[in-house]
């Protein structure tokens, strides 16, 4: 009888032990699944994404970033860039780009900003129905490759008035380490940015530089206090018009080469175009007497013409600056002047 009681107690103890063990394992697995779910939500399955590649092109003309994390190790570099919309993680010759989710964002709205469909984003990031996302989550939108043959990316150093193509920095390990050490030792971290270009069919926005970025290299083409800024909403063309008197001197805004002189466009009168480097052109219209010819090398503040009448029979200079073929605001490149003397016309 006593033996039976002992056996019953032993059996009951073993049963309780087994049940407790199963419950513990189940709870542990549930907790692990929850942790994995939280990790996946927070990091958008980054470990899985790191092994995948997909070319990404920004929709804006120039999307600029600050260097938010930069560490230089013996054999590798740790680099993260970020702005209000995206975060980029550098890997070899590319940046893995992630969109940072904001309040009221959906996969559909993120897709419109990144050029993807919501289905493609869900597939890329392994986000299943009902496609729930949360603020701060990083959604992978693709990889931006630093191209050796196309200047699709530039590093802008505002404190040095310097723009360097990314290929000279990021595709060379030694140059990258030296550059990141320079960033680390720079007092004003916001003075160094990295800007990515989009494809030819993208929306146009100005090259993001401070008003006085090129003030050491560019000069006003006409000495005047009356300047009218004109922006055409339909064509997105930006230029300035400067009134004056017939015969008033017109000067080259920067060093360059005269590439075009014509009077075939009635709307612009006698036209001069000067190329300043691979990226910049300056355009001077409504000239009277032209003092240069095509292929002439000109220097900043060299007299190139005199002012003539416009199509409205008013003496003025039409002046425009183009960056990579796109019209940009001259007031952001020419030396800064008192805004009180400017007229605006939209």
Buried (B, 14 or more C-beta within 10 A) or exposed (E): EEEEEEEEEEEEEEEEEEEEEEEEEEEEEEEEEEEEEEEBBEBBBBEBBEEEEBEBBBBBBBBBBBBEEBEBEEEEBEBBBBBEBBBBBBEEBBBBBBBBBEEEBBBEEBBEBBBBEBEBBBEBBEBEEEBEBEEEBBBBBBBBBBBEEEBBBBBBBBEEBEBBBBBBBBBEEEBBBEBBEEBEEBEEEEBBBBBBBBEEEBEBBBBBBBBBBBBEBBBBBBEBEEBBBBBEEEEEBBBBBBBBEEEBBBBBBBBBBBEEBEEEEEEBBBBBBBBBEEBBBBBBBBBBEBBBEEEBEBEBBBEBBBBBEBEEEEBBBBBBBBBBEBBBBBBBBBBEEEEEEBEEEE
